[in-house]
Amino acid sequence: MNDRDVFINCPFSEDYQSRFEAIVFAVIRSGFTPRCARENDDGAEVRIDKICRIIAESRYGVHDISKTEPDIESGLPRFNMPLELGLFLGARKWGRGQSKKKTLILDRTPHRYQAFISDIAGQDIHSHGDEIGRLIGEVAT
């Protein structure tokens, strides 16, 4: 596990791109190395295996679970971010040598996450109000 690596778990959609870039900026500016599933485009590597590998290699995690609206075409929400948050928390709890992991969980507004992922109600969730400046501030602290 690298003490400078930060696993970034957020949407990769076009409408979230500026927020993703803000998180990457804040991580780099704070002296850390951003990591995410986009870092290696290898079609031979199964995506969930890649995500698990990066989680195992990263001491820190930034998880933005704010994008949970239903998809226009399917009518279903995308729950990749809560899934990856669960993988990170599970690695911290049960992974050999992973107990020193630290994570920042972000959402748009306080307590909104309780409507769709109430099991993390005991966690300290930070809200960014969907504002890039606040998002940078939360990640940089």
NORDAGI-V49728 format. One record per residue. RES is the residue in one small letter. OMEGA is omega as a letter, one per 40 degrees, with the letter a starting at -180 (none if undefined). NEAR is the number of other C-alpha atoms within 12 Angstrom. Layout:
BEGIN
res	omega	near
RES	OMEGA	NEAR
RES	OMEGA	NEAR
END
This chain:
BEGIN
res	omega	near
m	a	23
n	a	23
d	a	20
r	a	21
d	i	29
v	i	38
f	i	45
i	a	45
n	a	42
c	i	41
p	i	31
f	a	21
s	a	14
e	a	11
d	i	13
y	a	20
q	a	15
s	i	21
r	i	33
f	i	31
e	i	26
a	i	30
i	i	43
v	i	32
f	a	24
a	i	28
v	a	31
i	a	21
r	i	18
s	i	20
g	a	17
f	a	26
t	i	28
p	i	36
r	i	35
c	a	36
a	i	30
r	a	20
e	a	15
n	a	16
d	a	12
d	a	12
g	i	11
a	a	10
e	i	14
v	a	14
r	a	20
i	i	17
d	i	17
k	i	24
i	i	32
c	i	29
r	a	26
i	i	33
i	a	40
a	a	36
e	a	31
s	i	35
r	a	34
y	i	38
g	i	45
v	a	47
h	i	41
d	a	42
i	a	41
s	a	38
k	a	30
t	a	25
e	i	17
p	i	12
d	a	13
i	a	10
e	a	9
s	a	9
g	a	10
l	i	11
p	i	18
r	a	24
f	i	24
n	a	24
m	i	34
p	i	32
l	a	21
e	i	37
l	i	35
g	i	27
l	a	30
f	i	39
l	i	32
g	i	20
a	i	31
r	a	27
k	a	17
w	a	16
g	i	21
r	i	14
g	a	16
q	a	24
s	a	20
k	i	23
k	i	32
k	a	27
t	i	35
l	i	34
i	a	40
l	i	41
d	a	34
r	a	26
t	i	23
p	i	21
h	i	25
r	a	23
y	a	31
q	i	19
a	a	15
f	i	21
i	a	23
s	a	14
d	i	15
i	a	21
a	i	16
g	a	12
q	i	20
d	a	16
i	i	28
h	i	30
s	a	29
h	i	28
g	a	22
d	i	26
e	a	21
i	i	24
g	i	20
r	i	23
l	i	35
i	i	30
g	i	22
e	a	30
v	a	38
a	a	22
t	none	16
END
